[in-house]
Amino acid sequence: MSKTDTPAPAPDRPLGPWDIKPETSGARPAQTEAVAEEPVEKDQSLVWSVLSTALMAGFLWWVTGSVIVAGAVLIGLFVHEAGHALAMNRLGMGPARIYIIPFLGGLAKGRRAPRSEWDGVLVSLAGPAFGLLAMIPFVAVGMATGQGEWLAGAFFIAMLNLVNLVPAPPLDGSKALGPVLTRVHPRLEQIVLLVIGVAVVWWGLSTGRFILAAFLALSVFSHLKRGVWRAAWGTLSWPEAGKSLVLYLLTLALCAAAAVGALTPVTEGDPAGAVRLGLNYLGIGR
């Protein structure tokens, strides 16, 4: 997941490559004063960062029952959010910060909004795509040792990124596919994302994933209260909408293929068996 905010840079630090350059001497004083008065959000304290990470690690160990799998998901979470953060910094939204939210996941947060919907789509897809890199060491160790736990860890990393691509608010998929739907019709995004959101909440409840279901239910409810969904920077152009859809589908296919690939050695090289095993984990086709 990713989020942006727009506080002004603190005046007592040197400007970085992500900062907007100072206005020329012809800038209007009223605008300068308004920007200077905007509060700068404080970064997360070191103590809370360590505590939240420890709580998340303990929760993952309790849920999975495996230190290796819990460690894999935690590492995958950091790498996923790092993908968002790197994209934010590259697109002038940084310096981005990464937060671990106990029992829920992570959040990458920029200091300013994207300059366009296209930049927002790139940021949303950067997390799942980059997050798959965390699978590499777990797959390597699993193949070398033959221990299924390492491959299970790689599978859960792939699933972390795959689930994030579901187009339900506030997951990354809603930020990548939502602007494409809005390009077709402003109300189409609201209808599709709300229907999928309700379906995902039902899936969470029916499969015992109650924390995820509650989190998504609150998000869907908050979206019901919103009037205009698209931010002030506008909608995608038709060419951008086409590229966004292609990138979304490619990232979705890549994450799904990675999940199946991680389970294929467990099913003795049977891709169909790996698909069935993955669907069983999701509570589908039981």
C-alpha positions in Angstrom: 0.0 0.0 0.0 1.0 3.6 -0.5 -0.1 7.0 0.6 1.0 10.6 -0.1 0.7 13.8 1.8 1.9 17.3 0.9 3.6 19.2 3.7 6.3 21.7 2.8 9.9 20.8 3.4 11.4 21.9 6.7 13.3 25.1 6.3 16.2 24.0 8.6 17.6 21.3 6.3 19.4 21.4 3.0 17.3 20.8 -0.1 17.5 17.3 -1.6 16.9 16.1 -5.2 13.3 15.4 -4.3 12.5 19.0 -3.2 10.9 21.7 -5.3 13.4 24.4 -6.0 12.8 27.8 -4.3 10.7 30.3 -6.1 12.5 33.2 -7.8 12.6 36.7 -6.2 9.4 37.5 -8.2 7.3 35.1 -6.1 4.3 36.6 -4.3 5.0 37.0 -0.6 1.5 35.8 0.3 2.1 32.4 -1.3 5.5 32.1 0.4 4.0 32.8 3.8 1.2 30.2 3.3 3.7 27.5 2.4 5.9 28.3 5.3 3.0 28.0 7.7 2.1 24.4 6.7 3.1 21.9 9.4 5.7 19.2 8.6 4.6 15.8 9.8 7.2 14.2 12.1 8.8 10.9 11.1 8.0 7.8 13.0 10.2 7.4 16.2 12.8 4.7 16.3 11.2 3.2 19.4 7.8 2.9 17.7 9.4 1.6 14.5 11.1 -1.2 16.4 8.0 -2.0 18.5 5.7 -2.1 15.5 8.1 -4.3 13.6 8.4 -6.7 16.6 4.6 -6.8 17.0 4.1 -7.6 13.3 6.8 -10.3 13.4 5.1 -11.9 16.5 1.7 -11.7 14.8 3.0 -13.4 11.6 4.7 -16.1 13.7 1.4 -16.7 15.5 -0.6 -16.9 12.3 1.9 -19.0 10.3 3.4 -21.1 13.0 6.8 -20.9 11.3 9.7 -18.6 12.0 10.9 -19.0 8.4 7.5 -18.1 6.8 7.0 -15.2 9.3 10.4 -13.9 8.5 9.7 -14.2 4.7 6.5 -12.3 4.9 8.1 -9.5 7.1 11.0 -9.2 4.6 8.6 -9.3 1.7 6.6 -6.5 3.3 9.6 -4.3 3.7 10.7 -4.9 0.1 7.2 -4.3 -1.2 7.0 -0.9 0.6 10.5 -0.1 -0.6 9.3 -0.5 -4.1 6.7 2.2 -3.5 9.2 4.4 -1.7 11.8 4.2 -4.5 9.1 5.1 -7.1 7.9 8.0 -5.0 11.5 9.4 -4.7 12.1 8.9 -8.4 8.9 10.8 -9.3 9.5 13.7 -7.0 7.2 12.7 -4.2 9.8 12.0 -1.6 11.6 11.6 0.6 9.2 8.7 1.2 8.9 6.9 4.5 8.0 3.3 5.3 5.8 2.4 8.2 4.9 -1.1 9.6 1.4 -1.3 10.8 1.0 -4.1 13.4 -1.5 -6.8 12.4 -2.3 -5.1 9.0 0.8 -4.7 6.9 2.9 -1.7 5.8 2.6 1.7 4.3 4.9 3.9 2.1 4.1 7.5 2.5 5.4 10.4 0.3 5.7 14.0 1.3 3.7 15.3 -1.6 1.0 14.1 -4.0 2.0 12.7 -7.5 2.1 15.2 -10.3 -0.3 13.2 -12.4 -2.5 10.1 -12.3 0.0 8.3 -14.4 2.7 8.8 -11.7 0.2 7.5 -9.2 -0.3 4.3 -11.2 3.4 3.8 -11.5 3.9 4.2 -7.7 1.0 1.7 -7.0 2.4 -1.0 -9.3 6.1 -0.5 -8.2 5.4 -2.2 -4.8 4.1 -5.5 -6.1 6.6 -5.7 -8.9 9.6 -4.8 -6.8 8.3 -6.9 -3.9 8.8 -10.2 -5.8 12.6 -9.7 -5.5 12.3 -10.8 -1.9 11.4 -14.3 -3.1 14.9 -14.9 -4.6 16.8 -15.9 -1.4 14.0 -18.1 -0.1 13.6 -19.9 -3.4 17.4 -20.4 -3.6 17.7 -21.8 -0.1 14.6 -24.0 -0.6 15.9 -25.5 -3.8 19.3 -26.1 -2.3 18.1 -27.7 0.9 14.8 -29.2 -0.2 13.1 -27.8 2.8 9.5 -26.9 2.0 9.3 -24.1 4.6 11.6 -21.9 2.5 9.5 -22.4 -0.6 6.4 -21.7 1.5 8.0 -18.5 2.5 8.6 -17.6 -1.1 4.9 -18.4 -1.9 3.6 -16.2 0.9 5.8 -13.3 -0.5 4.2 -13.8 -3.9 0.8 -13.9 -2.3 1.4 -10.7 -0.4 2.0 -8.9 -3.7 -0.7 -10.7 -5.5 -3.4 -9.9 -2.9 -2.3 -6.2 -3.0 -3.3 -6.1 -6.7 -6.9 -6.9 -5.9 -8.8 -3.8 -7.1 -10.5 -3.2 -3.7 -9.8 0.0 -1.7 -7.3 0.7 -0.2 -5.1 -2.0 -1.9 -2.6 -1.1 -4.6 -4.9 -2.7 -7.3 -7.5 0.0 -6.7 -5.0 2.8 -7.2 -3.7 1.2 -10.4 -7.0 0.1 -12.0 -9.3 2.8 -10.5 -7.9 5.6 -12.8 -8.4 3.4 -15.8 -12.1 2.8 -14.9 -12.6 6.5 -14.3 -11.2 7.3 -17.8 -14.1 5.2 -19.1 -16.7 6.8 -16.8 -16.4 8.6 -13.5 -18.9 6.3 -11.8 -17.5 3.1 -13.1 -14.6 3.1 -10.7 -16.9 3.6 -7.7 -19.2 0.8 -8.8 -16.6 -1.8 -9.7 -14.3 -1.1 -6.7 -17.2 -1.2 -4.2 -18.5 -4.4 -5.6 -15.1 -6.1 -5.5 -14.5 -4.6 -2.1 -17.7 -6.2 -0.7 -16.7 -9.5 -2.4 -13.3 -9.4 -0.7 -14.8 -8.6 2.7 -17.2 -11.6 2.2 -14.2 -13.8 1.2 -12.3 -12.7 4.3 -15.2 -13.5 6.6 -15.9 -16.9 5.0 -12.3 -18.0 5.2 -11.6 -16.9 8.7 -9.4 -13.9 7.8 -11.3 -11.6 10.1 -8.7 -8.9 10.6 -8.3 -8.4 6.9 -12.0 -8.4 6.4 -12.6 -5.8 9.1 -9.8 -3.6 7.7 -11.3 -3.8 4.2 -14.8 -3.3 5.4 -13.8 0.0 7.1 -12.0 1.1 4.0 -15.0 0.3 1.8 -17.3 2.2 4.2 -15.0 5.2 4.1 -15.1 5.2 0.3 -18.9 5.1 0.3 -18.8 8.5 2.1 -16.5 10.1 -0.5 -18.0 12.3 -3.2 -15.2 12.7 -5.8 -12.7 9.8 -5.9 -10.1 11.2 -8.3 -7.7 13.7 -6.8 -7.3 17.2 -8.1 -4.5 16.3 -10.5 -7.0 15.0 -13.0 -7.6 11.8 -14.9 -5.5 9.7 -17.3 -5.4 10.3 -21.0 -6.6 7.5 -23.2 -3.0 6.4 -24.1 -2.0 6.5 -20.4 -5.2 4.5 -19.5 -4.2 1.8 -22.0 -0.6 1.6 -20.7 -1.9 1.5 -17.1 -4.2 -1.4 -17.9 -1.4 -3.3 -19.7 1.1 -2.7 -16.8 -1.6 -3.8 -14.3 -2.3 -7.0 -16.1 1.4 -7.8 -16.6 2.1 -7.2 -12.9 -0.8 -9.4 -11.9 0.3 -12.2 -14.2 3.9 -11.9 -12.9 2.8 -12.2 -9.3 0.5 -15.1 -10.0 3.2 -16.9 -12.0 5.7 -16.3 -9.1 3.2 -17.9 -6.6 2.7 -20.9 -8.8 6.4 -21.2 -9.4 7.1 -21.3 -5.7 4.7 -24.2 -5.2 5.7 -26.2 -8.2 8.7 -27.9 -6.5 6.3 -28.9 -3.7 3.9 -30.6 -6.2 6.8 -32.4 -7.9 6.8 -30.2 -10.9 3.1 -30.2 -11.5 2.0 -26.6 -12.3 -1.7 -27.6 -12.2 -1.2 -29.1 -8.8 0.5 -25.9 -7.7 -2.5 -23.9 -8.9 -4.9 -26.1 -7.0 -2.7 -25.9 -3.8 -2.6 -22.1 -4.1 -6.4 -21.9 -4.6 -6.9 -24.2 -1.6 -4.9 -21.8 0.5 -7.1 -18.9 -0.6 -10.2 -21.0 0.3 -11.3 -21.3 -3.3 -12.2 -24.7 -4.8 -12.2 -26.6 -1.5 
